[in-house]
């Protein structure tokens, strides 16, 4: 009957929570492949602010989350995939520090840094590392947008603190250079789901594709 067939053709809907950097730089290829294979499923991307991903998974506001963060450890949250992401300080290739072999503490005090907001996990780790070395940070700009940090770094405004995946193309083409200051931070792209979440066929398909792209 018409009523039954309409049930089968009703498009599914997935609500996916993503941090801004993931939304801009990593989710495009996943969405493109998923929607090519499952065009009837509607995707709603919800931007996550800081630590709200676990709360939203608990409350069923989102079906899954893809976050860039420290390792998530909560009993009710399952980490389905985890990939370590290098974090870099970058400068425009024309910048005075470009190509310098090591950074001194005076360099940090002379040249400004383009920073994510204070609640960003890799900003916190950088500040802790610099503090332990007696170095004061000089913020030129604070923003919740990875894209703004990248563009400002390209313009030569300051050193950008960025995940490597956001600047891969610019590094290859030498529009940006990696500043030689070692940072081995435990920052990971993670796919999160509530452990009691029912996995619908749509969600299962999405997870298969997302996991493959984040290996």
ROTI-211627 format. One line per field, with one value per residue: residue number from 1; x, y, z of N, C-alpha, C, O in turn; residue in three letters. Coordinates in steps of 0.1 Angstrom, whole numbers. Atoms other than C-alpha are relative to their C-alpha. Layout:
<recs>
i <- [NUM:...]
n.X <- [X:...]
n.Y <- [Y:...]
n.Z <- [Z:...]
ca.X <- [X:...]
ca.Y <- [Y:...]
ca.Z <- [Z:...]
c.X <- [X:...]
c.Y <- [Y:...]
c.Z <- [Z:...]
o.X <- [X:...]
o.Y <- [Y:...]
o.Z <- [Z:...]
aa <- [ALA:...]
</recs>
This chain:
<recs>
i <- [1:2:3:4:5:6:7:8:9:10:11:12:13:14:15:16:17:18:19:20:21:22:23:24:25:26:27:28:29:30:31:32:33:34:35:36:37:38:39:40:41:42:43:44:45:46:47:48:49:50:51:52:53:54:55:56:57:58:59:60:61:62:63:64:65:66:67:68:69:70:71:72:73:74:75:76:77:78:79:80:81:82:83:84:85:86:87:88:89:90:91:92:93:94:95:96:97:98:99:100:101:102:103:104:105:106:107:108:109:110:111:112:113:114:115:116:117:118:119:120:121:122:123:124:125:126:127:128:129:130:131:132:133:134:135:136:137:138:139:140:141:142:143:144:145:146:147:148:149:150:151:152:153:154:155:156:157:158:159:160:161:162:163:164:165:166:167:168:169:170:171:172:173:174:175:176:177:178:179:180:181:182:183:184:185:186:187:188:189:190:191:192:193:194:195:196:197:198:199:200:201:202:203:204:205:206:207:208:209:210:211:212:213:214:215]
n.X <- [8:-8:-4:-12:-11:-5:-9:-13:-7:-3:-15:-6:-7:-11:-5:-14:-7:-14:-7:-2:-11:4:10:-6:-11:0:13:4:-1:9:13:2:1:12:12:1:5:13:5:13:-2:-3:-11:0:-13:2:-14:-2:-8:-8:2:14:3:4:13:10:2:9:14:5:1:-8:-1:-14:-8:-14:-6:-15:-1:-7:8:12:1:12:5:12:-3:-9:-9:0:-12:-9:-11:-9:-2:-11:4:-12:-1:-3:-2:-1:-14:-8:-2:-14:-4:1:-12:-9:-1:6:6:-5:11:2:8:14:4:-1:10:13:6:14:4:14:5:-7:4:-5:-10:-14:-5:-3:-12:-11:-2:-7:-14:-8:-1:-10:-13:-1:3:13:6:5:11:3:14:7:13:5:-1:-12:-2:-4:-14:-8:0:-8:-14:-4:-2:-12:4:-7:-1:13:0:10:-2:-7:9:6:-10:-8:-2:-9:-14:-6:-3:-9:7:-3:-11:1:-10:-7:2:6:12:6:12:10:12:5:13:7:14:6:14:5:-1:13:7:4:-6:9:-8:-6:-12:-10:-7:-8:-12:-10:-7:-8:-12:-10:-6:-8:-10]
n.Y <- [-12:-12:-3:9:-4:-13:3:5:-11:-12:-1:0:-13:2:-12:2:-11:-1:-12:-8:4:12:-4:-7:7:15:6:-1:12:10:-3:1:14:5:-5:6:14:0:-14:-2:-3:-14:-1:-13:-2:-9:-4:3:-11:4:14:4:12:11:-3:1:15:6:-5:4:-11:3:14:3:-12:1:-11:-1:-3:9:12:-1:12:0:14:2:-4:10:-6:9:-2:-10:-2:-11:-11:-10:-14:-8:-15:-3:-14:-2:3:-12:-5:0:13:11:6:-1:14:1:-13:-4:-6:-14:1:1:-13:-10:3:4:13:1:11:3:-5:5:13:10:9:-1:-13:2:7:-8:-10:7:3:-13:-4:8:-5:-14:-9:-7:0:-13:3:-11:2:12:3:14:4:5:-7:-13:1:4:-11:-11:4:-2:-15:-4:-8:7:14:6:13:7:14:2:2:-13:-8:9:-5:-12:4:6:-10:-9:-12:0:8:5:-6:11:1:13:2:13:0:11:-5:11:0:12:2:3:4:4:15:7:-5:9:-3:2:3:-12:-3:11:-3:-12:4:8:-9:-10:7:2:-13:-5:10]
n.Z <- [0:1:-14:-3:8:-5:-11:5:7:-9:-2:-14:-5:-10:-6:-3:-6:4:-3:12:9:7:10:12:7:1:2:14:8:-6:4:14:3:-6:7:13:-1:-7:2:-7:-15:-3:-10:-7:-7:-12:-5:-15:-7:-11:-6:0:8:-8:-5:11:3:-11:1:13:9:12:1:-3:0:4:-7:-1:-14:-8:0:-8:-9:-8:0:9:13:7:11:11:8:-6:8:-6:10:-4:-1:4:1:14:3:15:5:0:-14:-4:-7:9:3:-12:-5:-13:-6:-14:-8:5:12:-4:-6:11:10:-5:3:3:-9:-2:-13:-12:-4:10:-7:4:-5:-14:-1:4:-10:-11:5:0:-14:-6:5:-3:11:0:13:4:9:9:4:-6:7:0:14:5:14:-2:-4:12:10:-6:1:14:2:-7:-12:-12:1:-2:-7:8:3:13:11:5:8:8:13:-1:-3:12:10:-7:-3:-15:-4:-14:-9:-7:-14:-1:-9:2:-9:2:6:9:6:-6:3:-12:0:-13:0:1:12:10:13:11:12:5:-8:2:12:-2:-8:8:8:-8:-6:11:3:-12:-3]
ca.X <- [0:10:12:37:58:61:76:103:111:112:147:168:185:218:229:267:285:319:345:352:385:370:340:362:391:382:344:341:354:334:302:308:313:284:259:269:261:231:215:182:198:198:229:228:262:261:292:305:319:346:335:299:302:298:268:251:257:242:211:207:210:236:240:278:306:339:362:398:407:427:417:381:377:341:325:293:311:327:357:352:383:413:440:469:471:503:499:523:534:534:546:543:573:583:583:615:614:608:636:652:666:655:633:646:624:630:615:582:583:591:567:530:511:477:458:426:404:417:396:413:432:463:465:464:492:514:509:519:550:561:554:576:604:598:585:557:533:524:489:482:448:424:396:375:382:410:405:410:443:455:446:462:494:495:492:523:504:520:527:497:490:472:466:487:457:445:477:489:484:501:531:535:534:556:530:535:565:566:584:610:595:588:553:543:508:483:457:435:407:381:348:326:292:271:277:240:232:212:231:207:217:223:246:264:271:283:306:322:330:342:365:381:388:403:428]
ca.Y <- [0:36:40:11:23:58:42:26:58:81:95:87:114:113:140:142:163:176:200:229:217:183:200:221:198:161:156:166:134:113:131:131:93:86:108:94:59:68:99:94:99:134:145:172:185:200:220:210:236:223:194:191:160:134:152:154:117:109:130:116:150:136:101:101:126:132:152:165:162:145:108:106:83:79:46:53:65:41:53:36:50:70:86:107:141:162:198:224:260:273:305:320:310:347:350:358:325:304:279:287:255:261:286:305:318:353:343:334:368:387:370:367:335:329:308:289:298:291:259:242:211:216:253:243:218:243:269:243:233:269:277:248:263:297:312:337:334:365:360:382:367:343:326:295:292:270:286:321:310:294:324:349:328:328:366:367:381:355:319:297:268:243:206:193:181:217:228:198:214:247:228:208:239:258:285:277:263:242:261:239:236:200:193:157:162:134:149:125:125:102:88:86:69:62:25:18:35:15:13:19:7:44:49:16:27:61:46:22:51:75:48:41:78:83:54]
ca.Z <- [0:-4:34:37:8:23:54:34:15:45:46:77:97:115:139:141:166:154:166:143:130:121:104:82:74:79:76:39:24:48:40:3:2:25:7:-27:-14:8:-7:12:46:59:78:104:116:151:161:195:219:242:265:256:234:261:276:242:236:270:263:228:212:188:174:174:179:161:182:184:220:248:251:262:292:304:313:293:262:237:216:183:166:178:157:171:154:154:165:150:152:117:101:66:45:44:83:100:120:89:86:120:135:171:189:219:247:234:201:219:236:204:180:186:186:170:195:198:228:264:267:237:249:228:237:274:268:249:277:303:283:279:315:326:305:319:287:285:256:236:221:190:183:201:181:180:143:130:95:109:126:94:72:97:98:60:61:84:114:138:145:142:166:145:140:111:91:88:70:50:16:27:41:9:-13:12:18:55:72:104:132:149:184:194:207:212:227:233:210:190:165:182:171:201:207:238:248:249:216:191:158:130:95:85:115:109:73:84:110:85:62:89:105:71:65:100:99]
c.X <- [9:5:13:12:6:9:14:8:2:15:4:6:10:5:14:6:15:6:3:11:-4:-10:6:10:-1:-14:-4:0:-9:-14:-2:-2:-13:-13:-1:-6:-14:-7:-13:2:4:10:-1:12:-3:14:1:9:6:-5:-14:-4:-6:-14:-11:-2:-9:-14:-6:-2:8:2:14:7:14:7:15:2:10:-8:-12:-1:-13:-6:-12:3:10:8:2:13:8:12:8:2:11:-5:13:-1:4:2:0:14:8:3:14:5:0:14:10:1:-6:-5:5:-12:-2:-8:-15:-5:0:-12:-13:-5:-15:-6:-15:-4:6:-5:5:11:14:6:4:14:12:3:7:14:8:2:11:14:2:-2:-14:-5:-5:-12:-3:-15:-5:-13:-3:1:14:4:6:15:9:2:9:15:5:3:12:-3:7:1:-13:1:-11:3:6:-10:-6:9:8:3:10:14:6:4:9:-6:2:12:-2:11:6:-1:-7:-12:-5:-12:-9:-13:-4:-13:-7:-14:-6:-15:-4:0:-13:-8:-4:6:-9:8:7:12:11:8:9:13:11:8:9:13:11:8:9:11:14]
c.Y <- [12:4:-7:5:13:-2:-4:12:12:1:-1:13:-4:14:-2:12:1:13:8:-4:-12:4:6:-8:-15:-6:0:-13:-11:2:-2:-15:-6:4:-5:-14:-1:14:3:4:15:1:14:1:10:4:-1:11:-7:-14:-5:-13:-12:2:-1:-14:-6:4:-3:12:-2:-15:-5:14:-3:12:0:4:-10:-13:1:-13:2:-13:-2:3:-9:8:-10:0:11:2:12:11:10:14:8:15:2:15:1:-2:13:5:-1:-13:-12:-6:1:-14:-2:13:2:6:14:1:0:14:11:-2:-5:-13:1:-12:-3:5:-8:-15:-11:-8:2:14:-1:-7:8:10:-7:-3:12:5:-8:4:15:10:5:1:14:-2:13:-1:-13:-2:-14:-6:-4:7:14:0:-3:12:12:-4:1:14:5:8:-6:-15:-7:-13:-8:-15:-2:-2:12:7:-9:5:12:-4:-6:10:12:14:3:-9:-4:7:-11:1:-13:0:-14:-1:-11:5:-10:4:-12:0:-6:-4:-4:-16:-7:5:-11:4:-3:-4:13:3:-10:4:12:-3:-7:10:9:-7:-2:13:5:-10:8]
c.Z <- [0:14:3:-8:5:12:-4:-7:9:3:15:3:10:5:5:7:-4:5:-12:-10:-8:-11:-12:-8:-2:-4:-15:-8:5:-5:-15:-4:5:-8:-15:1:6:-1:7:14:1:11:6:8:11:5:15:5:12:5:0:-7:8:6:-11:-4:11:-2:-13:-10:-13:-1:2:0:-6:5:-1:14:7:-1:9:8:9:-2:-10:-15:-6:-11:-11:-9:6:-9:5:-11:4:0:-3:3:-14:-3:-16:-4:0:14:4:7:-9:-3:11:6:14:5:14:7:-4:-13:3:5:-11:-10:6:-5:-2:7:-1:14:12:4:-10:6:-4:3:15:1:-4:12:12:-3:1:14:7:-5:3:-11:1:-14:-4:-10:-9:-3:7:-8:1:-14:-5:-13:2:4:-12:-9:6:0:-14:-3:7:13:12:-3:3:7:-6:-1:-15:-12:-6:-10:-9:-14:0:3:-13:-10:6:1:15:3:15:8:9:15:3:9:-3:10:-3:-5:-11:-6:5:-5:12:-2:14:0:-2:-13:-10:-13:-11:-12:-5:8:-2:-13:1:7:-8:-8:8:6:-11:-3:11:4:0]
o.X <- [21:17:23:23:18:18:24:20:8:21:-3:8:8:7:16:6:21:-1:4:8:0:-9:2:10:5:-14:-13:-9:-14:-21:-13:-11:-20:-21:-12:-13:-22:-8:-16:-8:13:9:-2:15:-7:22:-8:19:-1:-4:-18:-15:-15:-23:-21:-13:-17:-23:-18:-9:4:2:17:2:19:4:21:-1:16:-20:-11:-1:-12:-7:-13:-6:21:2:9:17:3:19:2:5:10:-13:24:-12:14:-4:3:23:21:10:22:17:5:23:21:-10:-12:0:7:-22:-14:-15:-23:-16:-7:-18:-13:-1:-22:-2:-23:4:11:3:1:20:23:18:15:22:23:15:16:23:20:13:19:24:12:3:-24:3:-10:-9:-4:-22:3:-21:5:-3:23:15:14:23:19:13:17:23:17:12:16:6:10:-1:-19:10:-23:14:2:-7:-10:5:19:14:19:23:18:15:11:1:3:14:-8:23:-2:8:-19:-11:-11:-11:-11:-23:3:-22:-1:-21:-2:-22:5:-4:-13:-20:4:4:-11:20:18:23:23:20:20:24:23:20:21:23:23:20:18:16:24]
o.Y <- [12:9:-2:6:15:5:0:11:22:-8:4:22:-11:23:-11:23:-10:23:2:-4:-13:-1:3:-7:-21:-16:-8:-16:-19:-7:-7:-18:-13:-4:-6:-18:-9:21:15:7:20:-5:24:-6:21:-5:3:16:-10:-24:-14:-17:-18:-6:-6:-17:-14:-5:0:10:3:-22:-15:24:-14:23:-11:15:-18:-13:5:-24:8:-19:-12:2:-12:16:-20:-9:21:-8:23:8:16:18:4:20:-3:23:-8:1:12:15:-10:-17:-23:1:-5:-21:-13:24:-7:9:19:11:7:17:21:8:-13:-18:8:-23:6:10:-19:-22:-23:-3:1:16:4:-4:7:12:-1:-2:12:10:-2:1:21:21:-2:4:21:-3:24:10:-22:7:-23:-18:4:10:18:8:3:15:18:5:6:17:17:14:1:-20:-3:-22:-4:-20:6:3:12:16:-5:5:13:3:-4:9:22:24:14:-18:4:6:-20:6:-14:5:-17:-7:-16:4:-13:10:-23:10:-16:2:-9:-21:-18:1:-20:16:-14:-1:12:7:-6:3:13:2:-5:8:12:-1:0:12:13:-9:2]
o.Z <- [3:15:9:-3:4:14:1:-7:4:8:23:-6:19:-3:14:1:-4:7:-23:-22:-20:-22:-24:-20:-11:-9:-19:-15:-3:-9:-19:-12:-2:-11:-20:-9:2:9:9:21:-6:21:-1:18:9:9:22:-1:22:-3:8:-7:4:6:-8:-8:7:0:-16:-20:-24:10:8:-4:-4:1:-3:18:0:-4:20:2:19:-13:-16:-23:0:-19:-9:-15:12:-11:6:-23:15:-8:2:5:-19:5:-23:3:0:16:-1:6:-6:-6:10:8:16:1:22:1:-4:-15:-3:4:-9:-14:15:-15:5:3:-3:22:10:10:-8:12:4:4:19:10:2:15:18:6:6:17:15:2:-2:-11:3:-24:5:-22:-3:-5:9:-9:4:-16:-5:-16:-6:0:-13:-14:-1:-1:-16:-11:5:18:22:-14:13:3:-4:0:-24:-23:-18:-18:-14:-18:-8:-1:-16:-17:0:1:19:-5:23:4:14:22:0:21:-14:21:-15:2:-20:0:4:-5:17:-10:22:-10:-6:-14:-13:-18:-15:-12:-10:3:-2:-14:-4:4:-7:-9:4:6:-8:-6:9:15:3]
aa <- [UNK:UNK:UNK:UNK:UNK:UNK:UNK:UNK:UNK:UNK:UNK:UNK:UNK:UNK:UNK:UNK:UNK:UNK:UNK:UNK:UNK:UNK:UNK:UNK:UNK:UNK:UNK:UNK:UNK:UNK:UNK:UNK:UNK:UNK:UNK:UNK:UNK:UNK:UNK:UNK:UNK:UNK:UNK:UNK:UNK:UNK:UNK:UNK:UNK:UNK:UNK:UNK:UNK:UNK:UNK:UNK:UNK:UNK:UNK:UNK:UNK:UNK:UNK:UNK:UNK:UNK:UNK:UNK:UNK:UNK:UNK:UNK:UNK:UNK:UNK:UNK:UNK:UNK:UNK:UNK:UNK:UNK:UNK:UNK:UNK:UNK:UNK:UNK:UNK:UNK:UNK:UNK:UNK:UNK:UNK:UNK:UNK:UNK:UNK:UNK:UNK:UNK:UNK:UNK:UNK:UNK:UNK:UNK:UNK:UNK:UNK:UNK:UNK:UNK:UNK:UNK:UNK:UNK:UNK:UNK:UNK:UNK:UNK:UNK:UNK:UNK:UNK:UNK:UNK:UNK:UNK:UNK:UNK:UNK:UNK:UNK:UNK:UNK:UNK:UNK:UNK:UNK:UNK:UNK:UNK:UNK:UNK:UNK:UNK:UNK:UNK:UNK:UNK:UNK:UNK:UNK:UNK:UNK:UNK:UNK:UNK:UNK:UNK:UNK:UNK:UNK:UNK:UNK:UNK:UNK:UNK:UNK:UNK:UNK:UNK:UNK:UNK:UNK:UNK:UNK:UNK:UNK:UNK:UNK:UNK:UNK:UNK:UNK:UNK:UNK:UNK:UNK:UNK:UNK:UNK:UNK:UNK:UNK:UNK:UNK:UNK:UNK:UNK:UNK:UNK:UNK:UNK:UNK:UNK:UNK:UNK:UNK:UNK:UNK:UNK]
</recs>
